[in-house]
Amino acid sequence: MTADQYAWWRQALKLAGGYRELTHDQLLLLAPSADSPESGFFRNRPFKDAPLVPVAIWRDASGNVICLQGGKEAEADRVWNYACRNPITEALYHSVLAGEPWPDEPPSVSREHNLPAKTGDLHKDLTLELAAEKETVEGFLKKPISTQEQADQAGVWAKRLAGIATKADEQFNVEKRPWLDGGNAVDDKWRDLRTDAKDLAKKLKKHGEAWLKELDRLEQERQRKAREDADRIRREAEAAEQRAADVARAAEEKAQREADTSPGLASSFAQESDQEARRLEAEAEARQLAQRAAEAAREAQARPVFAGRTGAKMSLHTYWVANITDYDALVVALKDEPEVREAIEKIAGRIARNKDAALPAGMERVPDKRAA
């Protein structure tokens, strides 16, 4: 053979950069033929989720295609479909064939941590595997990524850990399904009974709401009149108390004047008796009105409005609700509240994700590139 049978591989290797998978655009440029495997060195996954193995394809002097996969003969046509996307260097082929890891392969936890053989208990096996992975990953995370190989390892490692999560999710769903089904069956059995009883109870309370509101209106009116009566009687009691004090003071002043003029004993005694009677009458009136004022104050106190009986009462409860009188002013007043900011950020994010949406004032659409 005079032509360079490795020309296609060299071009692919140059585009891929040593061992990385060719992109869709690169494959379109190289245009590999599905029926004609090219000579070169590659890596392949023999079956889904299988480890990558090195592949060598070449043509002998007679033009026959020879293929080795993992050091063993294989059918080139069956290997080529995946291998064509993954060219590697000849040195890397021999290195991996000799037992060295792939450059983008994270450390093997089974090798570094001497993991025991699988026990058959998936939860136990995955727990041990994750614990080993976690210890190794935490060491890896302590240093920044400084090479392409490390970045590739991070991507492969993330997928490997996602695989653990996927296995755990699958078994979790398998084990939880009977409990979910049992719970759903219990829900279905009792749902109508529970909800219908609660709904009827709510309807009865709602039905009695108008009656309770009327009772509450009457009670408010009673309290208003009782307060007015209490205020009136209180003022009368205060006036009576003042009159009693005035009578007592007048008697004392008169007695003092008579003592100064030394009137007759009989006349003085009669006058004192009359003054004492007026004083006692005024004090009695004041006490009576004070007692009525206290009774009126008690009458003005609120009385509970309810229906039913102890343990089964239905009454009105006061709930404070917002009545927005100026929406724009309220938005400005609440703009620094965490809930408002969170809601605005959520709406702004939804608008930003829709590339065709017009942007409102106060925001812009910017790229945010994240590892995925």
C-alpha positions in Angstrom: 0.0 0.0 0.0 1.5 3.3 -1.1 -1.1 5.7 0.3 -0.9 6.8 4.0 -3.6 4.7 5.6 -3.3 6.8 8.8 -3.9 10.2 7.2 -7.6 10.4 8.3 -6.6 9.4 11.9 -3.9 12.1 12.0 -6.3 14.7 10.9 -8.9 13.6 13.4 -6.3 13.5 16.2 -5.2 17.0 15.3 -8.8 18.2 15.7 -9.6 16.3 18.8 -6.4 17.3 20.6 -5.0 13.9 21.7 -7.9 11.9 23.2 -11.0 14.1 23.4 -14.2 13.2 21.5 -14.8 14.8 18.2 -17.6 17.3 18.0 -20.5 17.0 15.6 -19.1 19.8 13.4 -15.7 18.1 13.3 -17.3 14.8 12.3 -19.1 16.5 9.5 -15.8 18.0 8.3 -14.0 14.6 8.5 -16.9 12.7 7.0 -16.0 9.2 8.2 -17.6 6.3 6.3 -19.7 3.9 8.3 -18.8 1.1 6.0 -15.0 1.7 5.8 -13.2 1.9 9.1 -10.1 4.1 9.0 -6.7 3.0 10.3 -5.5 4.5 13.5 -5.8 4.4 17.3 -9.1 5.0 19.1 -11.0 4.2 22.2 -14.4 2.5 22.3 -17.1 1.5 24.8 -18.0 -2.2 23.9 -21.5 -1.8 25.3 -23.5 0.8 27.2 -21.8 2.0 30.4 -18.9 -0.3 29.8 -15.4 1.0 30.5 -13.5 2.6 27.6 -10.9 0.3 26.0 -8.1 1.1 23.5 -8.7 0.2 19.8 -6.2 -0.2 17.0 -7.2 -0.6 13.4 -4.9 -1.1 10.4 -4.6 -2.8 7.1 -2.1 -5.4 6.3 -0.1 -5.7 3.1 -3.0 -7.4 1.4 -5.4 -4.6 2.4 -7.3 -6.7 5.0 -8.7 -4.7 7.9 -7.4 -5.8 11.3 -8.9 -4.6 14.6 -7.8 -5.1 18.2 -10.0 -3.9 21.0 -8.5 -4.1 24.4 -5.7 -6.2 22.9 -8.2 -8.8 21.5 -9.4 -9.3 17.9 -12.7 -7.6 17.2 -14.9 -6.8 14.2 -13.8 -3.4 12.9 -17.3 -2.6 11.5 -18.9 -3.1 14.9 -16.3 -1.1 16.7 -16.0 1.8 14.2 -19.3 3.5 14.8 -18.3 4.7 18.2 -14.5 4.5 17.9 -14.4 7.0 15.0 -15.5 9.8 17.3 -12.7 9.1 19.8 -9.2 9.1 18.2 -6.2 8.8 20.6 -2.4 8.9 20.2 -0.5 5.7 19.7 1.4 6.4 22.9 -1.8 6.6 24.9 -3.1 3.4 23.2 0.0 1.5 24.4 -0.1 3.2 27.9 -3.7 2.2 28.6 -3.2 -1.3 27.1 -0.4 -1.7 29.7 -2.8 -0.8 32.5 -2.4 3.0 32.9 -5.6 5.0 33.3 -7.1 7.3 30.7 -6.0 10.9 31.2 -9.6 12.1 31.7 -10.5 9.2 34.0 -10.9 10.1 37.7 -9.1 8.0 40.3 -10.6 4.6 40.8 -12.0 4.4 44.3 -12.1 0.7 44.3 -8.4 0.6 43.7 -7.4 3.4 46.0 -9.7 2.5 48.9 -9.7 -1.3 48.7 -13.5 -1.5 48.5 -14.8 -4.9 49.4 -16.6 -7.1 46.9 -20.2 -6.3 46.1 -22.5 -7.7 48.9 -25.7 -7.8 46.9 -27.2 -5.1 49.1 -27.4 -2.2 46.8 -27.8 0.4 49.5 -24.8 -0.8 51.4 -22.7 -1.1 48.2 -23.6 2.3 47.0 -23.1 3.8 50.5 -19.5 2.5 50.6 -18.8 3.6 47.0 -20.1 7.1 47.7 -18.1 7.4 50.9 -15.0 6.5 49.0 -15.8 8.9 46.1 -16.6 11.7 48.6 -13.2 11.4 50.3 -11.4 11.5 47.0 -13.5 14.3 45.5 -13.0 16.5 48.6 -9.3 16.2 48.1 -9.7 17.1 44.4 -11.8 20.1 45.2 -9.2 21.7 47.5 -7.1 22.7 44.5 -8.2 24.8 41.5 -8.3 23.1 38.1 -5.2 24.1 36.2 -5.1 21.6 33.2 -7.4 20.3 30.6 -7.0 16.7 31.9 -8.2 17.9 35.4 -11.2 19.6 33.8 -12.0 16.5 31.8 -11.7 14.4 35.0 -14.2 16.7 36.8 -16.7 16.2 34.0 -16.3 12.4 33.9 -16.3 12.3 37.7 -19.6 14.3 37.9 -21.2 11.8 35.5 -19.9 8.9 37.6 -21.4 10.4 40.8 -24.6 11.1 38.9 -24.7 7.4 38.0 -24.6 6.5 41.7 -27.5 8.9 42.3 -29.4 7.4 39.4 -29.0 3.9 40.8 -30.1 5.1 44.2 -33.1 6.9 42.7 -34.2 3.8 40.8 -34.0 1.5 43.8 -35.6 4.1 46.0 -38.6 4.2 43.7 -38.8 0.4 43.6 -38.7 0.1 47.3 -41.0 3.0 48.0 -43.6 2.2 45.3 -45.5 -0.4 47.5 -45.7 2.2 50.3 -46.9 4.9 47.9 -49.5 2.6 46.4 -50.7 1.6 49.9 -50.8 5.2 50.9 -52.7 6.1 47.8 -55.2 3.3 48.5 -55.8 4.6 52.0 -56.2 8.1 50.6 -58.7 6.9 48.1 -60.7 5.0 50.8 -61.0 7.9 53.2 -60.8 10.9 51.0 -64.5 11.5 50.3 -65.6 10.7 53.9 -63.0 13.2 55.3 -63.5 16.0 52.8 -67.4 15.7 52.6 -67.7 15.9 56.4 -65.3 18.9 56.6 -67.2 20.6 53.7 -70.5 20.2 55.3 -69.2 21.6 58.6 -67.9 24.6 56.7 -71.2 25.1 54.9 -73.1 25.0 58.2 -70.8 27.6 59.8 -71.1 29.8 56.6 -74.9 29.3 56.8 -74.9 30.7 60.4 -72.6 33.6 59.6 -75.4 36.0 58.7 -77.2 35.2 61.9 -74.1 35.7 64.0 -73.3 39.0 62.3 -76.8 40.2 63.1 -76.3 39.2 66.7 -73.0 41.0 66.7 -74.6 44.1 65.3 -77.3 44.0 68.0 -74.6 43.5 70.6 -72.6 46.5 69.3 -75.7 48.6 69.5 -76.5 47.4 73.0 -72.9 48.2 74.1 -73.2 51.7 72.6 -76.4 52.5 74.5 -75.0 51.0 77.7 -71.9 53.1 77.4 -74.0 56.2 76.9 -76.1 55.3 80.0 -73.0 54.6 82.0 -71.5 57.9 81.1 -74.7 59.8 82.0 -75.0 58.0 85.4 -71.3 58.5 86.1 -71.7 62.3 85.5 -74.8 62.3 87.8 -72.9 60.4 90.5 -70.0 62.9 90.2 -72.5 65.8 90.6 -74.2 64.2 93.6 -70.8 63.6 95.2 -70.0 67.3 94.6 -73.3 68.4 96.2 -72.7 66.2 99.2 -69.3 67.8 99.6 -70.9 71.3 99.2 -73.5 70.6 101.9 -70.9 69.4 104.3 -68.7 72.4 103.7 -71.6 74.8 104.1 -72.6 73.2 107.4 -69.1 73.5 108.7 -68.9 77.2 107.7 -72.2 78.0 109.3 -71.3 76.2 112.5 -68.2 78.2 112.7 -70.0 81.5 112.3 -72.6 80.6 115.0 -69.9 79.6 117.4 -68.4 83.1 116.9 -71.7 84.9 117.7 -72.7 82.5 120.6 -76.4 82.0 119.7 -78.9 80.2 121.9 -78.5 76.4 122.5 -82.0 75.4 121.3 -81.7 77.4 118.1 -78.2 76.0 117.4 -79.3 72.4 118.0 -82.2 72.7 115.6 -80.1 74.1 112.9 -77.4 71.5 113.3 -80.0 68.7 113.0 -81.3 70.2 109.8 -77.9 70.5 108.3 -76.9 67.0 109.3 -80.0 65.6 107.6 -79.2 67.4 104.4 -75.6 66.2 104.5 -76.7 62.5 105.0 -79.3 62.8 102.3 -76.7 64.1 99.8 -74.2 61.4 100.7 -76.8 58.7 100.3 -77.7 60.0 96.9 -74.1 60.1 95.9 -73.5 56.5 97.0 -76.6 55.3 95.2 -75.6 57.0 92.0 -72.0 55.7 92.3 -73.4 52.1 92.7 -75.6 52.6 89.6 -72.6 54.0 87.6 -70.6 50.8 88.5 -73.5 48.6 87.4 -73.9 50.6 84.2 -70.2 50.2 83.4 -70.5 46.4 83.9 -73.5 46.4 81.6 -71.5 48.2 78.9 -68.9 45.4 78.8 -68.9 43.1 75.7 -70.9 39.9 75.8 -69.8 36.9 73.7 -71.8 36.3 70.6 -72.0 32.6 69.7 -74.3 29.7 68.7 -74.2 26.1 69.9 -73.0 25.0 73.3 -69.8 24.3 75.2 -67.5 22.2 73.0 -69.6 22.9 69.9 -69.8 26.7 69.8 -69.9 28.7 66.6 -68.7 32.3 66.8 -67.3 35.1 64.7 -63.5 35.4 64.6 -61.8 38.6 63.5 -59.3 38.2 60.6 -57.3 41.2 59.5 -57.0 41.5 55.8 -55.5 44.1 53.5 -57.5 46.6 51.6 -55.2 48.2 48.9 -56.2 51.8 48.4 -53.2 52.8 46.2 -51.4 50.0 44.4 -48.5 52.0 43.0 -47.8 53.7 46.4 -47.9 50.3 48.1 -45.4 48.7 45.6 -43.0 51.5 46.3 -43.4 51.2 50.0 -42.9 47.4 49.9 -40.1 47.3 47.3 -37.4 46.4 49.9 -39.3 43.5 51.4 -37.5 40.1 50.8 -40.7 38.5 49.4 -41.2 41.3 46.9 -37.6 41.2 45.8 -37.8 37.4 45.4 -41.0 37.7 43.3 -39.5 40.4 41.1 -36.3 38.3 40.6 -38.4 35.3 39.6 -40.4 37.3 37.1 -37.3 38.9 35.7 -35.7 35.5 35.3 -38.7 34.2 33.4 -38.6 37.2 31.1 -34.8 36.9 30.5 -35.1 33.2 29.6 -37.6 34.0 26.9 -35.3 35.5 24.2 -38.3 37.0 22.3 -39.8 38.8 25.3 -39.5 42.5 25.5 -37.4 43.7 28.4 -39.1 46.1 30.9 -37.2 49.1 32.2 -34.8 48.3 35.0 -33.4 45.0 33.8 -31.2 43.6 31.0 -30.6 40.1 29.6 -27.0 38.9 30.2 -25.4 35.4 29.6 -24.7 33.3 32.6 -22.5 30.3 31.6 -22.5 27.4 34.1 -21.1 23.9 34.2 -23.7 21.3 33.4 
